[in-house]
Amino acid sequence: MKTSIVYSSKSGNTLSVAEKIKEKITDAEYFGAPSYEAAQADLIFVGFWTDKGKCCKETEDFLHTLHGKTIALFGTAGFGGDKSYFEKILTAVKGVIPEDNKVLKGFMCQGRMPSAVRSRYEKMLEKDPENMQFTVLVKNFDAALSHPDSNDFDRAEKWAADILSCCEK
């Protein structure tokens, strides 16, 4: 079975997760950005960064081209700690994949965000210091600074191994 690991990474978070997955999938025939070559595999690990609750445009465009493939989605999102949020993102991404593909269980973890995001949150909080939502945004930003972390990487490697085990049966 031919395997590809495809990723789109804006800040390096998804790339770092993809590299950990590659450590488990040593025989992947392709590792890199979405491409025609990557789409030739039977099993495609597709990594993305989250943009407004779904995958980035580059990943979405790539997913639209896939037909008759087995796809394992993985991604990073600035907001973390809430599995239901991650599931919502994965469900949104699955919704753009053509129906003739088989989509396997996905993996998501939190990722750090650019400092400009924290600055934007601080300005919002300055304008409305009583707004608890803005306080939560700043706290989440700070919590995301260490992600993806070693626990995230361990979970990604286990997930990739489970996907391979499932597909080899």
N, C-alpha and C positions, 0 to 999 in steps of 0.2 A: 504494500500500500504506500503510495507516494504521499508525503506529508509536507506542508508548507506552514511556516510561521510568519504571519503578516502583521504589521503593526503600523499605527500612525501615532506619533507622540509629539505633543507640542512642547512640553516642559521636561521631558526625559523620564517621567514616571512610567508610562506605558512601555517605553523602551527597556527600562530596568526590569520590569516584570517579564517582558518577552525574552530577555537574556536568561533569566532564571528558568523559564520554560524550555528554552533551547538546551540548557544543561541536562534536562530530563529527556529531551527528544534529540538525541545526538545524530540521528540519521535523517533529519529533516533535509529535504532537497532544496528548500528555499527558505531564506531568512531575510526579511527586509520590508520595504514599503509595498503597499498594494501594487500589483502589476499583473500583466498577462501571464507571465511565467509562473507566478504564485498560484494563479487560478487553475493551473494544469494538474494540481495535486488532487488526490481523492479526499484526504482529510486536511482541512485548513483551519488552523488556529488563527483567529482574527482578533487583533487587539486594537483598542481605540481609547481615545481620551473623551471624556464626557463634555458635551456642549449643549447647554440648555436642556438637560434631561434625556439626551439621546447621544448616539455616536456622532463624531465629527463628520463633516461633509465628505472628506476623502474616503473614509471607511464606508459611508453609506453608498457612495458611487460605486465602490468596489463590490460591495455585497449585491448590488443590483445586477452585476454581470455573472454571478455564480448560478450554475444550474447543475443539478444532479450530484451535488457535493455533500460531504459530511462536514459540518461547521461547528467549531467550538469557540464561542465568544469569550473574550476577556477584556477587562477595561479598568480604568482608574477614574475616580471622581473626587473632586475637592471636598465634597460633603461625604462624610463617612460615619461609620458606627451604626448605621441603620440598615439592616439587611433588607427591609421592605423597600427602601429607596433604591438600593442596588437592584433588587428584583424588578422594580418599575422601569429602571433604565434598560435592563436586559430584555424585558418584554417589549419596550419601544423599539429596540434594535432588531429583535426577531421579526417585528412587524414589517421591516423593509426588505427582508430576505424572501426571494421568490419561493413559492410553496413546493417546488420540486426538489428542494434541498432538505437534508435531515439536520436539524439543529440540536446539538447536545447540551447538557447542563453547562451553564456559563460560570465565570469567575469574575468577581469585582473586588477592588480594594480602594482605600482612600489614597489620594495623592496630594502632594503639596501644591500650593497655588502661587502664582507670582506675587511679589510684594505689593504691586499696584492694586491688587484685589483688597488687601488689608487696608490700604490707604483709602480706598473707596468706602469700605465699611466704616472706618473711623470718621470720615466726613459725614456719613449718614447718621452716625451716633451723635456727633457734635450738634447736628441740626435738631435731633430728637432724642435727647439723652434718656428719656423714660421708656423708649421703645425697646422692649425686651428682645424682639426679633433681631434687632441690630446687634445687641449684646451677644446673642447666641452666634451670630455670623462671625464676630470677631473671635470668640472662643473657639469656634470650629476651625477657623483659619489657623489659629495657634496650634490646635491639636493635629492639624494636617501636616505641619512642618516636618515631622519625623517620618512621614509615610512616602512611599511604601517602606516598611521596615522589615526586619528579619522575620517576624511572624507572618507578614503578608507574603514574603518570598517563600517561606516554608509551605504556606497554604497553596500558593500558586504551583509549586513543584508537585505537591501531592495531588492537586486537581489534574495537572497535566498527566501524571502517571496513571491516575484513575481513568482518564479519557483514553489513553493508549491501551490500557488493559481491556477496557470495554470494547474498543474497536478491533482488537486482535482476536476476539472470541468468535 
